[in-house]
Amino acid sequence: MMAKIVCVLAVIFLHLCCGIATQRIYHGNEAMQGEIKTVMDYGAVGDGSQDDSKAFKKAWEAACISSSDGEMVVPSGSKFLINPTTFPGPCKSPVSVKIEGEIIAPAHQSAWNNADRKMWLTFANISALTIQGGGTIDGQGQVWWEKSCRINEKNPCTRAPTAMYIGNCTDVLIRDIHFLNSQQIHLGIFYSSDVQVTGLLIRAPEDSPNTDGIHLESVENVQIDNCDIETGDDCISITAMTSDVRIQKIRCGPGHGISIGSLGEHGEESNVEKIDVREVVFDGSQNGARIKTWQGGSGYAREITFADLTINNVSNPIVIDQYYCDSSKTCKIQKSAVQIESVTYQNITGTSAQQMAVNFNCSQTVPCKEIMISNVDIKSTVASQTKSACFNAFGLAYGNVYPNSCLKKQ
């Protein structure tokens, strides 16, 4: 009998102990979940006036040296003033930057006196980087625009910072971030691969100079989708040594459209290939689908597709310009040029703000070739008939094409 009593008491004791242990484990997990650190834990103030750069650097360093999925959190409800700052790799594990609050740039150019004027927030040499969270990055670019030579020719032509600079990174995801009023480019991706950009909202005034939405240079395997971009320059620009880019479901305008180029400046070799642009709505933009190259360059732009585009009152809906010259002076005619070939325009409809809707102005010595146009219907809002113009452009048109194709058969 005594043995049975002892056994029952032992079972009750174990049950109570296990229950307490279970409760401790449960509350321990709750504590762990509640201990997610933010930049505030590293000294950030978040009042929009005090410099929080050092706190951000400390938070980044902690995330970067973490052995398992480090995270840097910028909490909502606060505004963080950040001076030009680099967040460097390599890191020990994948790193996530969760931006829920607002990050603002200094409103004075002197903050860059001892820094690279081409950059504000720089992420470099990182593998497996995620930047997301629904927050805002505000470049406060007005002071830079006012001093731009594009606004006042008496001002010197100097570089202004890219708001977010991604350099020499792989396996990158940038999602659901709001970019406002960058000093120059809003998001620049350079020398990187395997990049996905999705759900961005980018806003700058129509007259803000050089405020490209997304700029790609020397990158490969990039996906950009579901973005809404209003700027003073290209919504998306694609430049030298870039390949395998897929752009889909973008709203662009105002701005200068989606541009491949400019390519070949200063006699440089520029190679761009395998670019696919689909399901883009251009609203009141200066250009739609544009390819632009300087004379005197070399290389190629090939295997490019623009498909399923909607054109709403766009000044230059379809453009190839091999005489691009970003100068008030006349540029001298040169023999060498970037070769443009294998370009397809398919299923493009809407309205042109000018009578000329399609303009292929190709090199005298290196003509455009293998240009394909099908199912294009663009009507002018200022004239009864819409026109197209071709110079040294060769290719084919099939299906319903309006304005009528002027391509020469090869």
N, C-alpha and C positions, 0 to 999 in steps of 0.2 A: 504493500500500500504506500509506504514511504517512498519507494522507488518511483511509483507512478506520479506522486505529488511533485517530486524533484524534477521529473521529466517535463511535466506540464509547466512548471515555473520556468524551466530552461527555455521552452518554446516561446513563452510569453516574453521573456527577457530578450531573446533573439529578435522577435518581431518588433519590439519597441526600439531596439538598437538599429535594426535595418531601416525602420521608419524614420528614425532621427537622421540616420546616415543619408537616406534618400532625400529627406527634406534639406539637409545641408548641401547635397549635390545640386539639388534644384535651385536653392537660393544662391549657390555659388555660380551657376550658369547665368542666373539673372544678374548677378553682380558683374560677371564678365561682359554680358551684353550691355550693361549700363556704363561700362568703363571705356567705351570707344572714345579715343582722344581726338580732339579737334585742334586747330591751330591756336585756339584760346588757351589750351593747356601748355603751350610752348611760349606764351607771353603776348600773343596778339591782343590788341585792344578792340579793334573793329569799330572805331568811331568815324572813319573816313578822313581823319586829319593827321593822326599820329602814324608814323612809319611802322608798318608791320612786317617789313621784309625779313628781318632777322628771325622772327617767330616762324615765318613760312619756311625759311631755310632749315631751321631746326626740325620742324615737322616733316619736311621732305627727307632729311637725313635719317630720321627714325624710321620712316617708311621704306627707304631705299636699302637700309641694312637689315631689315626684317627678314627672317629666314622663311617666312610663309606669308605671301600675299599682303604686303604692306599697304597701308591706306593713309592718305593725307586728306583730312576733312576740313572744308571751309563752310562753317555753319550758316544757316539762313538767319535773316533778321539783322545782319551786321554788314557794314561796308568797310572793306580793307584797302588801305592805301599801300601800294607796293611799288617800290622803285625798281629800276632795271635789275632783273634777277635771273640767274641761271639755276635750273634744277638738273644736276648732272647725274649720269650713270657711269658705268654699269651698276645695276642693283642686284641684290642677291636673289630676288624672286620677282614675280609680276607685281607691278605697283599700280594702284588706283588713286586718282585724284578726284575727290568728290566735291564739286563746287556747287553749293546750295545758296550761298550768299552772293554778295557783289564784290568784285575786285575792281579797283579803279587805279588809273595811272596818275602820276604827278601831273599837275596842270602847268608846269613850267619846264622848259627845255634844259635848264641848268642841271636837272637831275641826271642827265646823260653826260655831264662834263667828264666823268671818269669811267664811262661805260661805252659800249658799242652802240652807236646811234641807230643801227639797223634793227635792234632787238629790244623788246620789253620783257616778255615772259618767255624764257627759252627752256625747252626740254631737249636734252642732247645725250646721245650715246646710250639709249635705253632699249631694252628688249622686253616686250609684253607690257605696254603702257595703256591704261584706260583713263580718259578724262571725261567726266559726265556729271550730271546732278541737277540740271535745270537752272543753274545760277547765271550770273551776268558778268561779262568782262567788258569794262568800259575804258577805252583808250583816251578819252577826253582830248580828242585830236584837234580841236578847234584852233589852239595856239599854233600848231604845226601847219594847218591849212592856211592860216592868215599869212604866214611867212614863206609860203611856197612860191617858187618862180612861176608856177602855172596860174596863180592868182594875181601875182604882180611880177612882171618881167624884170623889174629892177632888183628883185630879191635873188640871192644866189641859189642855184639849183643843188640842194643837198639832200641826202637821204633822210627819211623819217623812219621811225621804228615799225616793225611788224609786231602786232599785238601779241600773237602767240606763234612762236617759231618752233617747229618740230624739226630737229636736225639729226641725221644719222641714227634713226630709230627703226625698229622692226616690230611687227605685230602690234599695231596701234589702233585703238578705237577711240574716237571722239564723238560724243553723243549728247544731244539735248542741252547745248550751251547757247546762250544768247551773247552775241558780240555787238557792241555799240561803238560807233565813232572812233574807229582805230586811227592812229596817227598816220598810217599808210595801209599796208595789207592787214586784213583782219586775222586770217589764219594762213600761215605759210608753211608748206611741207617740203623739205629739201633733203636730198640724199638718203631717202628712206624707202622702205618696202613693206608690203602687206599692211595696208592702211585702210580703215573703214571710217567714213565720216557720214553721220546721219542725224537728222532732226535739228539742224542748226537754224537759228534765226539771226540774220545779220542785217544791221541797219546803220546807214550813214547817209547824210544829205546828198542829193543828186549832184551838187556842185563841189563836193569834197574831192580834192585831187588825189589820184593814185590809191584810192581806198578799195582795192580789189577785195572781193569777198573771200575766195579761197584761191591760193596760188600754189601750183605744183611745179617743181623743178628737180630734175635728176631723181625721179622716183619711178617705181614700178609696182604693179599690182595694187591699184587703188580703186576703191568703190566709194562714190559719193551719191547719196540719195536723200530724198525727202527734206530738202532744205529750201528756205525762203530767204531770198537775198535782194536787198535794195542798197545800192552803193553809188559812188561817183565814178567808178571805173568798172573793170570786168567783174561780172558776177563770179565767174571761174576762169582762171587763166592757166594755160598749160604750156610750159616752155621746155627748154633744151634737155635732151637725154632722158626723155620720159616715155614709158611704154605701159601697155595693159591698164588702161584707165576706163572705168565704166561709170557713167554719169546718168542718173535716172530720177525722174519725178522732182524736178527743180522748178521753182517760180523765180523768175529773174526780171527785175525792172523796178525803178530805173537803174541804169547802169549801161555798160558797154557790151553786154551780151556774154556769150561763152566764146572765148578766144583761144585758138591754138597759135601761140606766138606772143610777142614777136620773136622771130627766129633769125639767126645769122647776123646779129649786130656785130660791128667791128670786124667783119670778115670771119667770124667764128663758125665752126662746124656745129650744126644743131640737128639732132636726130629725134624725131617723134613718131611713134607708130602704135597701132592697135588701140585707137581711141573710139569709144562707143558712147554716143550721146543720144538719149531717148526720153520721151515723155517730159519735155520741157515746155513751160509756158513763158513766153517773153511778153511782158506788159510795158509798152512805152519805152523800151530800151533803145539805145542808139543803134546797136547791132543785134543780130540774132546769132546765126552760126557763122563765125568768122575765122579765117586763117590769114595770118599776116606775117610777112617775112621782109627782112632788109635785103637790099641789093648788096652783092659782094660776099655774101655768106656761102656756106656749102652744107651738105648733108641732105636730109630728106624729111618730109612729113607724108606719111602713107598709111594705108589701111585705116581710114577714118570714116566713121558713119555718123550722120545726123538723121535721126528718124523720129516720126511721131511727134513733131513739134507744132505748137500753136503760137501763131504770130499775131499780136494785138497792137496795131499802130506802131510798128517798128520802123525806124528810119532806113536801115540797111539790113533787110531780113537775111540775105545769103550773100556772103562776101568772101572772095579770095583776092588778096592784095599783095603782090610780090614787089610792090614799089613803096612799101611802108616807110615813112620817114618822119620820125617824131621830132621835127625841127621846123622853125619858122622860115628857115632857108631852104632853097631848092637842093635836093640831093642829086648828086651826079649819077648818071646812068653807068652801070657796071655790067660786065659780062657774066660773072659767076652768080649763082643763086641757089637757094635751097630748093631741091626738087620736090614738087608736090604731085602726088600720084595716088591712084586708088582711093578716091573720095566719093562717098555715096550720100545723096540727099533723097530721102524717101518719106512720103506721107507727111507733107508740110502744108499747113493751111493757115489762112488768116489775112491780115491787112498790112499794107505798107504805108508809112507816112509820107512816102515820096513816090513818084512815078516809077523810078528805077527800083526794082525789087531784087533782082539777081545781077551781080556784077563780078565777073571773073576777069581780073586784070593780071595776066601772067607774064613772066619774063620773056623778053625778046629772044634770049639764047637758051633758056631752060624752061620750055613751055610746060603748063600743067597737062597731065595726061591721065587717062582712065577715070575721068569724071563721069559719074552716073547720076541721072536725075529721073525720079519716077514719082508719079502721083503728087504733084505740087500744084497748089492753087492759092495764089497770093494776089489779092486785088488791092489797087491803090485807093486811098481815101481822098486823094487830091486830084485825080485825073480819071477820065473815063476808061483809059487803057493802061495796063501795067507793062513795063518794059524790062528787058534783060539786055546785058551787054557782055561781050566776050572779046578778049584779046589774047591770042595764042593759047586758047583753052580747047582741049581735045577730049572727046568722050561721046557718050550716048544718052539719049532720052527715051523713055518708054512709059506707056500708060498715059494718063491725062496730065499734061504739063502746061501750066499758065503762070507767068507769061511764057510765051513760046521759047523753046530752047534755042540758043545761039551757038551751042557747042559744035566744033568741027569734028567730022569723022576722022578717025585715025587711019 
